[in-house]
Amino acid sequence: MRALTGIYADRLPEEKARGIMIDLGFAYRLVAGIGTLGFVDVPGHERFVHNMVAGPAGVDFALLVVAADDGPMPQTRKHLQIVDLLGVERGVVALSKNDIVTAHRIAEVSTEIRGLLT
């Protein structure tokens, strides 16, 4: 979120201490020729998926971030189900942490993600 908008969305002390998002985070970015893009950063940990459900109402584009070292997690599947239920038809996948894994691992995770999206 911070790399995209300059805003650090983890605002709760517990989030900062644990290094994981618990509640929704919001940020905006002005893009020339487009206008203002709003971002809703949702919890990724499976224990906080119920908080994730509250955030994406009215969303028309999804950015799914998957860590290359872990690959898709159970909550990844839940996030995709929620996005599907909301009727979001457009999105992109960002494969993070690809600088710490092998090219073979990137290919494995990419194949697994493609399987989830079909």
Secondary structure, DSSP 8 states (H G I E B T S, - for coil): -HHHHS-----SHHHHHHTS--S-EEEEEEETTTEEEEEEE---SGGGHHHHHHS-TT---EEEEEETTT-S-HHHHHHHHHHHHTT---EEEEEE-GGGS-HHHHHHHHHHHHHHH-
